[in-house]
Amino acid sequence: MPRWKELPAELHPHVRRLIVRLRRLKDRSELSTRQLAARTGYSAKSWQRYLNGRSLPPREAVEAMARVGGDDPARLLVMHEIAAQRWAEGRVVTTDAPENLSATPAQPPTEQQPYRRHLRAAVTAGAVVTVLSVSVALLLAVRLTDARAQLAHDRGDAVATAPATVSESLVPVIYSCRLEQRDGRWYAGLSRTTDILLSNTHVGLEVAEAQCLLHRAGTAPGDIDGVFGPKTRRAVERMQKQNGLIVNGVIDPPTWQALRSADAK
């Protein structure tokens, strides 16, 4: 029976119990660390770190040790899951020395815990998402402002009389639908197009026009905000289905024709 070094005092009891169990399985197998490495695929130095409490063995290493030592893998993996949670907490707990261990103290763990790397990765990912969200908001504001200027130009009115599209906080403002029927076709006063293609992520007056007509047809897309989002797409699909069109969620010429038709369902 080999003499083991005493585990670091700061190990949590659950971590300590897992390592003691792994040590006993190694003793039962009567394998050296090199032989253990050949049987499990983890290096001898890695097993020395695991069995001396300097780093937590991965789940696969624990499962491999269970097979080598003839133990129940499920039971050992439950112990590993609990130990991993305590290892991540990094609590300093002083406990009595486990059985069959010598009194020779070991140095505290010096390796970086993998959980800290996961935390840094999560923080970095969150920062990237924030930057992308701000970029999308700025792009949306620019496109809506351009649409507002185009409307004013087309009408020959001053910009101040055009419907507002962006507030000071860059949040789109709801459009007003001014529905009227001309020559058997419906218009909402925002665009007279009949062939422009609109789909997800499109922004502008044409989208607001389509949203008004969708609302008139009984497939309300939510707010009339000039933004082609998920609600607008679902409303388009419902309208296309009701009118026997190809259901693709895209406002194409046939969909425009059905939206402007006097008898649109």
N, C-alpha and C positions, 0 to 999 in steps of 0.2 A: 504494500500500500504506500503510494508516494506521500511525502510530506508537503502540504500546501502552505503557501504564504497566507498570512491573515489578510482578509479583504479590507479595503479602505473603510475607515470608521464612518465616513460621511455617506456611505451607500444606504439607500432606503431598505427597510427590511424585506420588501417584496423583491427588490433587485437582488439582495443578498441570498434569498431563498432560491431564486432561479439559478444563480451561479453555483451555489452549493449542490443543487440537483445535477447541474451539468458536470461538475467535478466528480460526483459519484458515478455518473454514467461512464465517464472516461475511465475511472478506476475499474468499473465492471468490465469494460471492453478490453482492458489490459493493453491498450494501444499507446504508443508514444505519440507526441504531438506531430511528428513527421508522418507516421502511419495514419493518424487521424486526418491530417491534411489530405493524404492520398484518397481516403475513403469519403471525404465530405466535399472536397473542392475548395476549401478555405485553407490558406497557408498556415504553417506552423506558428509563425509570428502572430497571425491574427488570433489563433486559438489561445496563445499565451496571454494576449491582451484581454480576450473574453473571459478566460478562466481566472484571471487575477483582478478582474473588476475595473480595468482601465478603460474599457469601452463596452457598450452593450452589443451583444451578438445580434445580427439580423435574424429575422424570422426564419429564413431558409436554413441558416446555420443551426438554429435550435432544432428544426425539424430533422435535419440530417443527423444530429447527435442522438435524437430519439431513436432513429433507425439503427444507428451503430450500437447503442447501449441497450436495445431491446425494450424501450419504454413506450408508453402510449403517447403518440405525437399530439393528439388533441388536448390531453391534459397539460402537456408541457407548453403548448402554444398558448393556452389560457394563461398560464403563469407568465409567459413572455409578454403577452398583451398588457397585463397589469403592471409588470415591471417597466415596460416601455413608457407607460403613462407617468409612473413615478420618476423615471429617469428624466423625462421631459420637464417635470416640475423643478428638478434641480434642488430639492430640499436637502438640508444638512441634518441628518438624524444619527444619533449615537445609539448603538445597540450592543447587546452582549455578543461576544465572539461565537460563531457557529460551531457545531460539533466537529471533531476530527481535524481542527486547524491548529497550527502552531502559533506561538506568541510573537513571531517575528513580524514587525509592522511593515506594511507596504506604503509606498509613496502615494499621495492622492492622485486621482486621475488627471492627466494633463492634456488628453486629446479633446479637440472640439467636438461637442455633441452634434450629431447630424440635425437635430431639431432646430438648432440655431440657424443652420443654413436654410432650412425650410422657411423659417420666420423671415429671414432677409429676402428670400425669393418672393414671399407673399407681399411684403412691403413694396418691393420693386414693381411687382405686377399691378398693385393698386395705384402706384404713381403713374404708370403707363396708361391705365384706364382713365384716370383723371385728366391727363393731358389730351387723350383722344376725345374725351367728352367735351372739353372746352373747345377743341379745334372744330368739332362738328357744330357746336352752338354758334361759333363765329361764322362758319361757312353758311349756315342757315340764315343768319342775320343779313349777310351780304346779299345772298340770292333774293331774299324777301324785299330788301331795300331796292334792288335793281328792278324787281317786278313792280314795285310801287311807282318808280320813276317812269317805267314804260307805260303804265296805265295813264299817268298824267299826260304823257306825250301823245298817246293815241287819242285822248279826248280833247287835247288842246286846252286843258285846264291847268291851273296852278297846282303845284305839288301839294299845297296846303289843303286843297279840296279833295284830293284822292284819299281813298280809305287807308287808314293807318295799317301797316303790316307788322311793325316791330316797335315794342315799347322800349323805354330806356334800359330795362333789364334784359333786353334781347329776347323777350318772350313774345311769340306771335300774337297779334290781336285778331279777334274774330271778325270775319267779313260779314257784310250785310247782303242778303240775296234780294235782288230786285227783279223778280220773275215777271216776264211778259211773253206773250205769244205773237210771233210775226210770221206770216206766210205759212202757218201750220207747224212752226217750230218754236220750241221754248228756249228762252235765253234768260240768264240771271244778271246781266249787266256787267259782267267781269271779263268775258272773252266771247268771241263769236266763232272760235275755231270749230272745225268739224273733222279734222284729220290728224291732229297732233297726237303722238303716242305718249301716254302717261303711265308710269308704274312706280314701284317702290322707290323712295328717296327723292322723287321729283317735288319741286317746290315752286309755287308761283300762282299767278292769277288763273291760269288754265285749270289748275288743280282745284282752286276755290270754285270756279264755274261748274266743274264736274260734281263737286260736293253738293252744291246747291241743287243741281238737277237730280242727283241721287236721292236727296232728301225729298224732292217733289215726287219722285217715282216710288216712294215708300220704302226705300232701303237706306235709312239714315246712316251716314258715315261718322257720326259724332260731331265735334265742333267744325265749323266752316273756317278752317285756319290756313288753307292753302298748302297744307303739308300732306303728301301722300304717304300715309303710314299704314299700320296693320288694320285699323278700323276702316279706313277708306278701301283698302284692298278687299276686305270681307264684304263690304257693301257692294263693291263692283261685282264680285263673284255672285252674290245673291241676285243682283239685277240681271246679270247675264243669264243665269239659270232660269229666272222667271220669263225671260224673253226668248228663250231657245237659242241663245248665242253660245259660242265656244267659251267655256268657263276657264279663263286664264288669269283673271285678276288684273288685266291690263286694259286701259281705256284706249281702244283702237278705233279706226273709222266706223266699223259696224256698231260698236258700243256707243260712240258719239251719236250716230244716227238714231239709235233706240232711245238715248237719253233726251234728245231734242224732239223726238216724235210726240205728237199730241196725245197718242194713246199708249204711251209708255206705261208698263205695269209697275 
